[in-house]
Each structure stands twice: as structure tokens, then as C-alpha cells.
Amino acid sequence: MNNDNGKIVTALIAGAAVGAVLGLLFAPEKGTETRDKINDTLSDLKDIIKEKTEEQYDQFTELKDRLIASLIDKAEDAKEELEDEVIEHA
């Protein structure tokens, strides 16, 4: 199949898909049910994204707290070493 035929077939498939989706969305009874299913799916997706975002936020907060604690420990160690050096050279 040459390039032009491929483009035609792709355009036909895309047109058929768009037509099918629009037909489902705007059909009197089944369209309503389809829209409800789409809304439910999007709502579920929103809940999943929210849950994953909260999990990532909690992990980020935990990492931040560990880094801060580590930096504080290192700063305290450095302060003690500096104080020891000052006392030794005084």
C-alpha cells in the first residue's frame, strides 16, 4: 500500500471512529447511558488521579522531612567538630 492509500485508509478509519463516538453520544436513550458511563469513568479517573497525587505528595513530604533531619544532624556534627577544634587550639 503506498503512502496515499495509507492516508486514505487512516482518514476513513478516523472518520468512522469519530462518527461512531458522536452517534453514541447523541443517540436518544443509549447516548444518555453512554454519557453517564463516560462521566462515571471520568469521575473514577479523577478519583484515581487524586489518590495517586496524594500518595506522591505524602512520599515527597516524607522525603523532605528525612532530608531536613539529615541536614540538621550534619550541621550539628559540623558544629561539634568546629567547637572541638576551637577548644583544642585555644
N, CA, C and O atoms as CSV, one atom per row, in Angstrom:
chain,resi,resn,atom,element,x,y,z
A,1,MET,N,N,0.857,-1.169,0.000
A,1,MET,CA,C,0.000,0.000,0.000
A,1,MET,C,C,0.899,1.226,0.000
A,1,MET,O,O,1.784,1.354,0.846
A,2,ASN,N,N,0.669,2.136,-0.958
A,2,ASN,CA,C,1.519,3.314,-0.996
A,2,ASN,C,C,1.049,4.350,0.025
A,2,ASN,O,O,0.047,4.156,0.714
A,3,ASN,N,N,1.780,5.431,0.105
A,3,ASN,CA,C,1.544,6.448,1.120
A,3,ASN,C,C,0.159,7.077,1.012
A,3,ASN,O,O,-0.495,7.306,2.029
A,4,ASP,N,N,-0.304,7.362,-0.229
A,4,ASP,CA,C,-1.621,7.980,-0.423
A,4,ASP,C,C,-2.740,7.046,0.018
A,4,ASP,O,O,-3.706,7.483,0.643
A,5,ASN,N,N,-2.615,5.781,-0.301
A,5,ASN,CA,C,-3.630,4.808,0.128
A,5,ASN,C,C,-3.663,4.686,1.646
A,5,ASN,O,O,-4.733,4.559,2.241
A,6,GLY,N,N,-2.503,4.724,2.261
A,6,GLY,CA,C,-2.430,4.661,3.720
A,6,GLY,C,C,-3.126,5.846,4.355
A,6,GLY,O,O,-3.822,5.704,5.361
A,7,LYS,N,N,-2.936,7.020,3.763
A,7,LYS,CA,C,-3.590,8.232,4.286
A,7,LYS,C,C,-5.102,8.129,4.149
A,7,LYS,O,O,-5.846,8.526,5.045
A,8,ILE,N,N,-5.555,7.584,3.001
A,8,ILE,CA,C,-6.999,7.445,2.774
A,8,ILE,C,C,-7.606,6.474,3.775
A,8,ILE,O,O,-8.648,6.754,4.368
A,9,VAL,N,N,-6.952,5.330,3.963
A,9,VAL,CA,C,-7.456,4.331,4.912
A,9,VAL,C,C,-7.465,4.914,6.326
A,9,VAL,O,O,-8.427,4.718,7.069
A,10,THR,N,N,-6.404,5.628,6.702
A,10,THR,CA,C,-6.346,6.241,8.030
A,10,THR,C,C,-7.467,7.256,8.205
A,10,THR,O,O,-8.109,7.297,9.255
A,11,ALA,N,N,-7.707,8.079,7.183
A,11,ALA,CA,C,-8.774,9.071,7.247
A,11,ALA,C,C,-10.139,8.395,7.363
A,11,ALA,O,O,-10.986,8.856,8.128
A,12,LEU,N,N,-10.369,7.311,6.621
A,12,LEU,CA,C,-11.642,6.593,6.700
A,12,LEU,C,C,-11.864,5.993,8.081
A,12,LEU,O,O,-12.962,6.070,8.632
A,13,ILE,N,N,-10.812,5.393,8.635
A,13,ILE,CA,C,-10.926,4.794,9.971
A,13,ILE,C,C,-11.183,5.873,11.013
A,13,ILE,O,O,-12.033,5.703,11.888
A,14,ALA,N,N,-10.452,6.983,10.925
A,14,ALA,CA,C,-10.645,8.082,11.874
A,14,ALA,C,C,-12.054,8.648,11.750
A,14,ALA,O,O,-12.701,8.922,12.761
A,15,GLY,N,N,-12.538,8.826,10.524
A,15,GLY,CA,C,-13.890,9.336,10.312
A,15,GLY,C,C,-14.939,8.399,10.879
A,15,GLY,O,O,-15.905,8.840,11.500
A,16,ALA,N,N,-14.747,7.102,10.664
A,16,ALA,CA,C,-15.693,6.118,11.183
A,16,ALA,C,C,-15.697,6.128,12.708
A,16,ALA,O,O,-16.753,6.032,13.333
A,17,ALA,N,N,-14.520,6.243,13.299
A,17,ALA,CA,C,-14.428,6.274,14.763
A,17,ALA,C,C,-15.114,7.510,15.326
A,17,ALA,O,O,-15.879,7.416,16.286
A,18,VAL,N,N,-14.845,8.665,14.733
A,18,VAL,CA,C,-15.480,9.903,15.186
A,18,VAL,C,C,-16.990,9.805,15.021
A,18,VAL,O,O,-17.740,10.197,15.915
A,19,GLY,N,N,-17.438,9.289,13.893
A,19,GLY,CA,C,-18.874,9.126,13.664
A,19,GLY,C,C,-19.514,8.200,14.678
A,19,GLY,O,O,-20.605,8.480,15.177
A,20,ALA,N,N,-18.853,7.109,14.984
A,20,ALA,CA,C,-19.389,6.158,15.965
A,20,ALA,C,C,-19.497,6.791,17.347
A,20,ALA,O,O,-20.504,6.627,18.035
A,21,VAL,N,N,-18.462,7.510,17.747
A,21,VAL,CA,C,-18.474,8.157,19.060
A,21,VAL,C,C,-19.577,9.202,19.118
A,21,VAL,O,O,-20.338,9.246,20.085
A,22,LEU,N,N,-19.673,10.050,18.089
A,22,LEU,CA,C,-20.722,11.073,18.069
A,22,LEU,C,C,-22.104,10.435,18.035
A,22,LEU,O,O,-23.030,10.928,18.679
A,23,GLY,N,N,-22.249,9.361,17.302
A,23,GLY,CA,C,-23.528,8.657,17.275
A,23,GLY,C,C,-23.932,8.136,18.634
A,23,GLY,O,O,-25.096,8.231,19.024
A,24,LEU,N,N,-22.969,7.584,19.359
A,24,LEU,CA,C,-23.267,7.088,20.706
A,24,LEU,C,C,-23.600,8.224,21.665
A,24,LEU,O,O,-24.515,8.118,22.482
A,25,LEU,N,N,-22.850,9.304,21.553
A,25,LEU,CA,C,-23.054,10.412,22.479
A,25,LEU,C,C,-24.397,11.113,22.277
A,25,LEU,O,O,-24.995,11.595,23.240
A,26,PHE,N,N,-24.868,11.172,21.047
A,26,PHE,CA,C,-26.078,11.926,20.773
A,26,PHE,C,C,-27.307,11.062,20.493
A,26,PHE,O,O,-28.365,11.604,20.174
A,27,ALA,N,N,-27.203,9.756,20.599
A,27,ALA,CA,C,-28.359,8.883,20.429
A,27,ALA,C,C,-29.311,9.119,21.601
A,27,ALA,O,O,-28.853,9.349,22.720
A,28,PRO,N,N,-30.633,9.065,21.367
A,28,PRO,CA,C,-31.597,9.441,22.406
A,28,PRO,C,C,-31.428,8.697,23.731
A,28,PRO,O,O,-31.133,9.323,24.749
A,29,GLU,N,N,-31.604,7.418,23.740
A,29,GLU,CA,C,-31.552,6.688,25.009
A,29,GLU,C,C,-30.164,6.136,25.283
A,29,GLU,O,O,-29.611,6.336,26.364
A,30,LYS,N,N,-29.611,5.449,24.314
A,30,LYS,CA,C,-28.300,4.846,24.512
A,30,LYS,C,C,-27.229,5.909,24.691
A,30,LYS,O,O,-26.259,5.695,25.419
A,31,GLY,N,N,-27.393,7.047,24.037
A,31,GLY,CA,C,-26.425,8.131,24.191
A,31,GLY,C,C,-26.377,8.635,25.618
A,31,GLY,O,O,-25.309,8.938,26.149
A,32,THR,N,N,-27.557,8.722,26.238
A,32,THR,CA,C,-27.621,9.165,27.635
A,32,THR,C,C,-26.875,8.171,28.519
A,32,THR,O,O,-26.095,8.551,29.392
A,33,GLU,N,N,-27.132,6.903,28.274
A,33,GLU,CA,C,-26.434,5.880,29.053
A,33,GLU,C,C,-24.936,5.943,28.799
A,33,GLU,O,O,-24.135,5.806,29.724
A,34,THR,N,N,-24.562,6.151,27.549
A,34,THR,CA,C,-23.145,6.245,27.199
A,34,THR,C,C,-22.511,7.450,27.870
A,34,THR,O,O,-21.411,7.353,28.414
A,35,ARG,N,N,-23.203,8.593,27.835
A,35,ARG,CA,C,-22.657,9.785,28.502
A,35,ARG,C,C,-22.506,9.545,29.998
A,35,ARG,O,O,-21.531,9.983,30.608
A,36,ASP,N,N,-23.483,8.841,30.591
A,36,ASP,CA,C,-23.372,8.518,32.018
A,36,ASP,C,C,-22.159,7.627,32.291
A,36,ASP,O,O,-21.442,7.818,33.273
A,37,LYS,N,N,-21.943,6.656,31.408
A,37,LYS,CA,C,-20.775,5.781,31.573
A,37,LYS,C,C,-19.482,6.576,31.423
A,37,LYS,O,O,-18.527,6.379,32.174
A,38,ILE,N,N,-19.467,7.472,30.446
A,38,ILE,CA,C,-18.270,8.304,30.259
A,38,ILE,C,C,-18.044,9.177,31.481
A,38,ILE,O,O,-16.914,9.311,31.951
A,39,ASN,N,N,-19.119,9.773,32.002
A,39,ASN,CA,C,-18.994,10.602,33.212
A,39,ASN,C,C,-18.515,9.788,34.407
A,39,ASN,O,O,-17.678,10.243,35.186
A,40,ASP,N,N,-19.055,8.579,34.542
A,40,ASP,CA,C,-18.621,7.715,35.647
A,40,ASP,C,C,-17.148,7.355,35.509
A,40,ASP,O,O,-16.398,7.377,36.485
A,41,THR,N,N,-16.743,7.023,34.290
A,41,THR,CA,C,-15.348,6.672,34.048
A,41,THR,C,C,-14.430,7.854,34.345
A,41,THR,O,O,-13.388,7.697,34.981
A,42,LEU,N,N,-14.826,9.040,33.877
A,42,LEU,CA,C,-14.021,10.230,34.151
A,42,LEU,C,C,-13.971,10.541,35.641
A,42,LEU,O,O,-12.940,10.973,36.157
A,43,SER,N,N,-15.085,10.321,36.329
A,43,SER,CA,C,-15.104,10.542,37.776
A,43,SER,C,C,-14.166,9.561,38.480
A,43,SER,O,O,-13.425,9.934,39.390
A,44,ASP,N,N,-14.212,8.295,38.042
A,44,ASP,CA,C,-13.300,7.294,38.614
A,44,ASP,C,C,-11.852,7.668,38.331
A,44,ASP,O,O,-10.992,7.551,39.204
A,45,LEU,N,N,-11.586,8.119,37.111
A,45,LEU,CA,C,-10.233,8.528,36.744
A,45,LEU,C,C,-9.780,9.702,37.599
A,45,LEU,O,O,-8.635,9.738,38.050
A,46,LYS,N,N,-10.675,10.666,37.826
A,46,LYS,CA,C,-10.367,11.816,38.677
A,46,LYS,C,C,-10.001,11.346,40.092
A,46,LYS,O,O,-9.044,11.836,40.691
A,47,ASP,N,N,-10.784,10.383,40.618
A,47,ASP,CA,C,-10.509,9.867,41.965
A,47,ASP,C,C,-9.154,9.158,42.012
A,47,ASP,O,O,-8.407,9.310,42.978
A,48,ILE,N,N,-8.840,8.390,40.976
A,48,ILE,CA,C,-7.547,7.686,40.925
A,48,ILE,C,C,-6.400,8.695,40.877
A,48,ILE,O,O,-5.404,8.548,41.586
A,49,ILE,N,N,-6.550,9.724,40.032
A,49,ILE,CA,C,-5.502,10.743,39.927
A,49,ILE,C,C,-5.337,11.467,41.254
A,49,ILE,O,O,-4.212,11.731,41.679
A,50,LYS,N,N,-6.438,11.787,41.910
A,50,LYS,CA,C,-6.377,12.465,43.209
A,50,LYS,C,C,-5.659,11.588,44.241
A,50,LYS,O,O,-4.808,12.068,44.990
A,51,GLU,N,N,-6.011,10.304,44.270
A,51,GLU,CA,C,-5.389,9.368,45.210
A,51,GLU,C,C,-3.886,9.248,44.955
A,51,GLU,O,O,-3.086,9.296,45.889
A,52,LYS,N,N,-3.510,9.092,43.688
A,52,LYS,CA,C,-2.088,8.965,43.349
A,52,LYS,C,C,-1.338,10.248,43.667
A,52,LYS,O,O,-0.197,10.206,44.128
A,53,THR,N,N,-1.978,11.393,43.422
A,53,THR,CA,C,-1.348,12.675,43.740
A,53,THR,C,C,-1.119,12.801,45.239
A,53,THR,O,O,-0.061,13.258,45.670
A,54,GLU,N,N,-2.106,12.396,46.036
A,54,GLU,CA,C,-1.947,12.445,47.488
A,54,GLU,C,C,-0.832,11.515,47.957
A,54,GLU,O,O,-0.061,11.867,48.851
A,55,GLU,N,N,-0.744,10.322,47.353
A,55,GLU,CA,C,0.326,9.391,47.705
A,55,GLU,C,C,1.688,9.996,47.375
A,55,GLU,O,O,2.615,9.923,48.181
A,56,GLN,N,N,1.807,10.589,46.199
A,56,GLN,CA,C,3.070,11.213,45.794
A,56,GLN,C,C,3.412,12.379,46.710
A,56,GLN,O,O,4.575,12.564,47.070
A,57,TYR,N,N,2.414,13.165,47.089
A,57,TYR,CA,C,2.637,14.290,47.990
A,57,TYR,C,C,3.146,13.782,49.348
A,57,TYR,O,O,4.085,14.339,49.915
A,58,ASP,N,N,2.514,12.720,49.857
A,58,ASP,CA,C,2.943,12.150,51.140
A,58,ASP,C,C,4.380,11.637,51.052
A,58,ASP,O,O,5.170,11.839,51.975
A,59,GLN,N,N,4.719,10.973,49.941
A,59,GLN,CA,C,6.083,10.474,49.773
A,59,GLN,C,C,7.075,11.627,49.678
A,59,GLN,O,O,8.167,11.556,50.241
A,60,PHE,N,N,6.701,12.681,48.975
A,60,PHE,CA,C,7.562,13.852,48.848
A,60,PHE,C,C,7.768,14.506,50.214
A,60,PHE,O,O,8.885,14.892,50.559
A,61,THR,N,N,6.692,14.630,50.987
A,61,THR,CA,C,6.776,15.240,52.313
A,61,THR,C,C,7.675,14.402,53.226
A,61,THR,O,O,8.479,14.951,53.979
A,62,GLU,N,N,7.541,13.090,53.159
A,62,GLU,CA,C,8.387,12.201,53.960
A,62,GLU,C,C,9.854,12.358,53.564
A,62,GLU,O,O,10.725,12.434,54.431
A,63,LEU,N,N,10.127,12.407,52.275
A,63,LEU,CA,C,11.495,12.590,51.791
A,63,LEU,C,C,12.047,13.932,52.253
A,63,LEU,O,O,13.190,14.007,52.705
A,64,LYS,N,N,11.254,14.986,52.146
A,64,LYS,CA,C,11.665,16.318,52.585
A,64,LYS,C,C,12.013,16.300,54.076
A,64,LYS,O,O,13.035,16.851,54.483
A,65,ASP,N,N,11.157,15.663,54.892
A,65,ASP,CA,C,11.406,15.595,56.331
A,65,ASP,C,C,12.690,14.833,56.654
A,65,ASP,O,O,13.445,15.221,57.545
A,66,ARG,N,N,12.930,13.738,55.914
A,66,ARG,CA,C,14.166,12.978,56.134
A,66,ARG,C,C,15.392,13.794,55.739
A,66,ARG,O,O,16.409,13.772,56.433
A,67,LEU,N,N,15.292,14.520,54.612
A,67,LEU,CA,C,16.417,15.356,54.181
A,67,LEU,C,C,16.702,16.465,55.189
A,67,LEU,O,O,17.860,16.737,55.505
A,68,ILE,N,N,15.661,17.096,55.686
A,68,ILE,CA,C,15.847,18.164,56.673
A,68,ILE,C,C,16.485,17.601,57.935
A,68,ILE,O,O,17.409,18.203,58.483
A,69,ALA,N,N,16.002,16.451,58.402
A,69,ALA,CA,C,16.573,15.834,59.598
A,69,ALA,C,C,18.043,15.491,59.373
A,69,ALA,O,O,18.873,15.693,60.259
A,70,SER,N,N,18.364,14.973,58.191
A,70,SER,CA,C,19.747,14.639,57.876
A,70,SER,C,C,20.622,15.888,57.850
A,70,SER,O,O,21.738,15.877,58.368
A,71,LEU,N,N,20.121,16.957,57.252
A,71,LEU,CA,C,20.886,18.211,57.214
A,71,LEU,C,C,21.098,18.783,58.612
A,71,LEU,O,O,22.171,19.304,58.918
A,72,ILE,N,N,20.090,18.686,59.444
A,72,ILE,CA,C,20.223,19.170,60.825
A,72,ILE,C,C,21.277,18.350,61.562
A,72,ILE,O,O,22.116,18.907,62.271
A,73,ASP,N,N,21.236,17.022,61.395
A,73,ASP,CA,C,22.240,16.167,62.035
A,73,ASP,C,C,23.646,16.526,61.562
A,73,ASP,O,O,24.567,16.627,62.372
A,74,LYS,N,N,23.813,16.719,60.268
A,74,LYS,CA,C,25.137,17.062,59.725
A,74,LYS,C,C,25.586,18.435,60.222
A,74,LYS,O,O,26.764,18.635,60.516
A,75,ALA,N,N,24.663,19.366,60.315
A,75,ALA,CA,C,25.010,20.694,60.819
A,75,ALA,C,C,25.430,20.621,62.281
A,75,ALA,O,O,26.381,21.287,62.689
A,76,GLU,N,N,24.722,19.813,63.070
A,76,GLU,CA,C,25.085,19.652,64.477
A,76,GLU,C,C,26.450,18.975,64.614
A,76,GLU,O,O,27.250,19.361,65.466
A,77,ASP,N,N,26.718,17.965,63.778
A,77,ASP,CA,C,28.020,17.293,63.798
A,77,ASP,C,C,29.131,18.279,63.433
A,77,ASP,O,O,30.190,18.295,64.060
A,78,ALA,N,N,28.878,19.097,62.414
A,78,ALA,CA,C,29.880,20.081,61.996
A,78,ALA,C,C,30.111,21.107,63.100
A,78,ALA,O,O,31.246,21.518,63.341
A,79,LYS,N,N,29.052,21.516,63.763
A,79,LYS,CA,C,29.170,22.481,64.855
A,79,LYS,C,C,30.006,21.897,65.991
A,79,LYS,O,O,30.870,22.578,66.544
A,80,GLU,N,N,29.746,20.627,66.339
A,80,GLU,CA,C,30.518,19.984,67.396
A,80,GLU,C,C,31.987,19.869,67.009
A,80,GLU,O,O,32.863,20.122,67.836
A,81,GLU,N,N,32.268,19.491,65.760
A,81,GLU,CA,C,33.658,19.389,65.308
A,81,GLU,C,C,34.341,20.754,65.353
A,81,GLU,O,O,35.503,20.852,65.749
A,82,LEU,N,N,33.647,21.783,64.958
A,82,LEU,CA,C,34.199,23.129,64.986
A,82,LEU,C,C,34.472,23.566,66.417
A,82,LEU,O,O,35.513,24.156,66.705
A,83,GLU,N,N,33.532,23.276,67.314
A,83,GLU,CA,C,33.739,23.631,68.721
A,83,GLU,C,C,34.938,22.877,69.297
A,83,GLU,O,O,35.725,23.447,70.052
A,84,ASP,N,N,35.080,21.583,68.937
A,84,ASP,CA,C,36.226,20.799,69.415
A,84,ASP,C,C,37.536,21.398,68.903
A,84,ASP,O,O,38.513,21.482,69.647
A,85,GLU,N,N,37.557,21.816,67.628
A,85,GLU,CA,C,38.762,22.441,67.063
A,85,GLU,C,C,39.098,23.744,67.772
A,85,GLU,O,O,40.267,24.029,68.036
A,86,VAL,N,N,38.083,24.531,68.077
A,86,VAL,CA,C,38.298,25.807,68.744
A,86,VAL,C,C,38.854,25.560,70.137
A,86,VAL,O,O,39.772,26.258,70.568
A,87,ILE,N,N,38.310,24.571,70.853
A,87,ILE,CA,C,38.779,24.263,72.210
A,87,ILE,C,C,40.214,23.745,72.160
A,87,ILE,O,O,41.031,24.117,73.002
A,88,GLU,N,N,40.535,22.885,71.177
A,88,GLU,CA,C,41.897,22.351,71.071
A,88,GLU,C,C,42.916,23.448,70.764
A,88,GLU,O,O,44.052,23.359,71.229
A,89,HIS,N,N,42.568,24.437,70.030
A,89,HIS,CA,C,43.503,25.470,69.636
A,89,HIS,C,C,43.450,26.679,70.563
A,89,HIS,O,O,44.151,27.661,70.324
A,90,ALA,N,N,42.652,26.632,71.594
A,90,ALA,CA,C,42.567,27.796,72.489
A,90,ALA,C,C,43.619,27.772,73.562
A,90,ALA,O,O,43.677,28.681,74.390
